[in-house]
């Protein structure tokens, strides 16, 4: 086979691999934003977290999906609306069926920024669906703290 044909095939395979990774980036970012919009919905949490989740909160507490889901059972339906969450400075690294997301989580309430966190999530692709199985949140101190 001529060298140019081999190089051409290698380039095509490489480009298709890059396109697949780009698709995974788009899907993971879409999942993150959908999760943040639906953070009060237990169905959203059920789909986002893996059953074997290990979550380390910004306070240092460690828990899993069972504890997150149990929080919905004990939540009062007349609770005041919480903050709206967003994600900034998102970085996604995809490695086959694993992905790492890092981002700045923002929390806004009544038009003011009330908190920010650095978050890192490790996702695993199971049956064509990405689920977070490790999560770390670190509170970013407000200026002057």
PyMOL commands that set and color helices and strands:
alter all, ss='L'
color gray80, all
select helices_A, chain A and resi 3-37+42-48+65-74
alter helices_A, ss='H'
color red, helices_A
select strands_A, chain A and resi 49-56+62-63+84-95+98-109+112-126+129-139
alter strands_A, ss='S'
color yellow, strands_A
deselect
rebuild
show_as cartoon
